[in-house]
Amino acid sequence: MPTIEENRQNWTNYSWPQQGNEWSGFWGGTEFLWWGTLFPRIHAFVPTETILEIGPGYGRVTTYLKDLCKRLIVVDVTEDCIQACQQQFAANSHITYYVNDGKSLEMIPAESIDFVISHDSLVHAERDVIEAYLSQMSRILKPNGVGFLQHSHVGAIPPLFRSVPPLRKRLARIWRAESMTARLFQQYCEKADLQCVSQEIINRATKYPLPHDCFSLFARKHSVWARPNRVFTNVLFSYEALYLTKLASLYAASSFEERYRLLHLQ
């Protein structure tokens, strides 16, 4: 059960060998992660005026978000991550950066955010962190603002299954929060006067198909986006990523880099 301080230390000490893009190998690269998985799920809400990204890491998704808004705010618990983003996006004057305590969004003005997103970061956050962030969303979101957060669903896996050594080893390797579930997320939304409008429960491996993550979409109670929650357990999510990996081997820009270099040397 990673604490906020453990998360801070872990990502401060992590070497970031490919600036976070190493975590996109499951999709064949970050460009296929974005265009094949993330953008199709959020395209209804962007471009927009102001986006808040929680947990940008070294900016692999920030790279795309910055071009979809007039103002981008990034918040991370790890100072090294914020510094890396500041260096990478130094030419983009519309980005504001904050190091927070892992729970607080007090620096964000009321009703200032059109879209909030967190991908592959809050999966390491336990239930107290998710509840704390959601408790502030009805304040910072504009009346028709929307949030898209990826979080852990490991708490819904029966303890008996979690104790099986191969699965236990995998869960330890991906370092998911064990107290969080999709149902808890919905309850925290209700408590914060938010409406959870959809939840896609996913798995990130074909060998162990037990879903352990969730994409949760939410809005303010009286938003134009508000509706009864729709929950979908997508047991084929890992195959979606494998399909994108195959496409990446054919079409990804990186697969043509050497040829491009040789052409420009002639």
Secondary structure, 3 states (H helix, E strand, C coil): CCCHHHHHHHHHHCCCCCCCHHHHHHHCCHHHHHHHHHHHHHHHHCCEEEEEEECCCCCCCHHHHHHHEEEEEEEECCHHHHHHHHHHCCCCCCEEEEECCCCCCCCCCCCCEEEEEECCCHHHCCHHHHHHHHHHHHHHEEEEEEEEEEEECHHHCCHHHHCCHHHHHHHHHHCCCCCCCHHHHHHHHHHCCEEEEEEEEECCCCCCCCCCEEEEEEEECCCCCCCCCEEEEECCHHHHHHHHHHHHHHHCHHHHHHHHHHHCCC
